[in-house]
Amino acid sequence: MRKQTIDENRRCPKCGRTENQINGGYNRSGTQRCVCEFCNHKYTLNGKTREYPDEVKQQAMKTYYSGVSGRGVGKLMGIGKGTVYDWIKKND
């Protein structure tokens, strides 16, 4: 049986209602999922971000422009070389 709650933090992004928002389990990263009983929309509460901090990006860019290859920057900082190359493309 699902637990029904009325919580102001649980607002359906589709219909905007706060009542009858039920627990819908957890996603793969362990974040709570909810289901709106009115429109049957499934959504995540406070999803996790998968971004590197800006300081890490800036340090990687400085290292790259000082003469280290993109692959070398990735090895030094523990970042994928594709990610480093994407940051370089984005800033050029």
Summary of the structure (lengths in Angstrom):
residues: 92
radius of gyration: 20.6
end to end distance: 54.1
largest distance: 60.2
contacts: 208
relative contact order: 0.12
helix: 34%
strand: 17%
